[in-house]
Amino acid sequence: MAETGTAFNVPRGTAYITIQQIVFYGTSFFYYVLLVRILNLSQVGEVSLLAAANSIFTTLTQLALPAAATRFMSSHVGSNDPASASGVAATSLRLLLAIAGPGLVIAILASPLIGTTVFKTADSSNLLIVTFAASFLFDLTALYGAFFLGLGLYADILYQNILFFPLSRGLGLALAYKGLGPLGIPLGWAIGALATLLLSLYLWKGKLSHSRRYPARPLLVFGLPLFAAALVTLVQGWGDIALLQVILGQFGNTGAYYILVSSVSFLSILWIPVAGALYPALSSSFTREGPTAVSARLAVATRLINLTVLPTGVALAAIAPTALEAVFGTSLANQAVPFAILATTLIFTAQSLLLITTLQSVSRTRHILGISLAATIVDLVTVGLGASILGTTAGAIGRALLAITTMLLAWFSLRRVLHAPVAQGLSKALALAFLTAFPLFTVDSLLIVDFRLAPLIRVPLLLGVFVACFLATSRGFNVFNEDDLDLLNNALPKSFSPHLRRLTDLLVRTTTRKPGESGRTERRK
């Protein structure tokens, strides 16, 4: 997985997207911590519904054009046809404007009705109008991000997001704190999206100078199944929240569950960068080299994700009460069980994304639709049957079954095309998970029951236990090898090489090397 071509340096792209995710989740961490202190849980519930309205608008109006643009642009770049890649970008932009522009007008006109129906008051129409305006701007920034990804311009995507995330969330919180309440949040989204769009236009200037007229039909044929799947994914993301609101009938419960789901998702920094950087590379290599090359690269990514996501998720679940109380205070202390369920099953979410990304890269988009639909039905039926008895725990169980179903169906679908090694490194990942989570659970219980330490004091102690157990188990059981660190070695600047060698010495038991050498972790050209 070193370099798939001159345009797609997957390790370097992974590094850029990792930085982007660090910015995103770092910003999101402080955002949610402050959100529950600036707004009450009922107002947070309103914000969650505004976020749902944003997702609905962008899903309906994007028509999966960003994914289609990335797929066709990367394919033409891999075939050394930049003129066609430029044509794809121009056609995608025209299609998006033709759909999103009228969509914005319709959404604004419908805002009073939506406000009366969902928020039970027409006064919320201003909230919705600002939200829809922000969504329209986000459509455009997302499309330009897809253009950058299609050309392998990972750094430009990073520039987009390190501007958007801190600006939109920080400004939203500031406006909410200054007296605007929930209205400040979508205002922050809109201003952040506008600034990011202006930056995107500047970055895109001169990237592709020659354009060849490109028909819309191939983009729509490729994208429509993805669009249908995106609609299903939209229901996956917000269906349980909507059901819990309908069944339990309180914005406070909706707000608590929204914070819970958003907070546990920060661990996706361990797999989203890999999947994001891998997508255009898999698409290009499948066109040039066939399924064998795709399977080889997928094996490396799967092993890394299994060895990192599973132990980290299980470890977080082991200290769920402490983690929630330390970050959000006592208001979410009763959500430890659903939080633990979500954290433990994150490995299935990570594997699902890798497999769905691979299906997309080999153009089996119709299968994605069927997989998403089946998994969503399992999720919503579980939540609908269990919410009145289990509360938000039913939502967590539904999301866990959603991830497991998606992973199994995607793996079965890929078997007909290529080998998808989902169990790569899994046995060592399980050992690593147990030998880190069990000591954490034991120490956390002692600190709570016997020493009665405050959560903010327990957290650094538990972090030290996790690091010590992770390093000791990794080295003692030879969990990692030097090949696993090739991704980092190719991605990082040469100045990081000494630090990488020290990390390798901590994690890997290696054979004797000459001074200054690092086994197979030498930088590839």
Secondary structure, 3 states (H helix, E strand, C coil): CCCCCCCCCHHHHHHHHHHHHHHHHHHHHHHHHHHHHHCCHHHHHHHHHHHHHHHHHHHHHHCCHHHHHHHHHHHHHHCCCHHHHHHHHHHHHHHHHHHHHHHHHHHHHHHHHHHHHHHCCHHHHHHHHHHHHHHHHHHHHHHHHHHHHHCCCHHHHHHHHHHHHHHHHHHHHHHHHHHHHHHHHHHHHHHHHHHHHHHHHHHHCCCCCCCCCCCCHHHHHHHHHHHHHHHHHHHHHHHHHHHHHHHHCCHHHHHHHHHHHHHHHHHHHHCHHHHHHHHHHHHHHHHHHCHHHHHHHHHHHHHHHHHHHHHHHHHHHHCHHHHHHHHHHHHHHHHHHHHHHHHHCHHHHHHHHHHHHHHHHCCCHHHHHHHHHHHHHHHHHHHHHHHHHHCHHHHHHHHHHHHHHHHHHHHHHHCCCCCCCCCCCHHHHHHHHHHHHHHHHHHHHHHHHCCCCCHHHHHHHHHHHHHHHHHHHHHHCCCCCHHHHHHHHHHCCHHHHHHHHHHHHHHCCCCCCCCCCCCCCCCCC
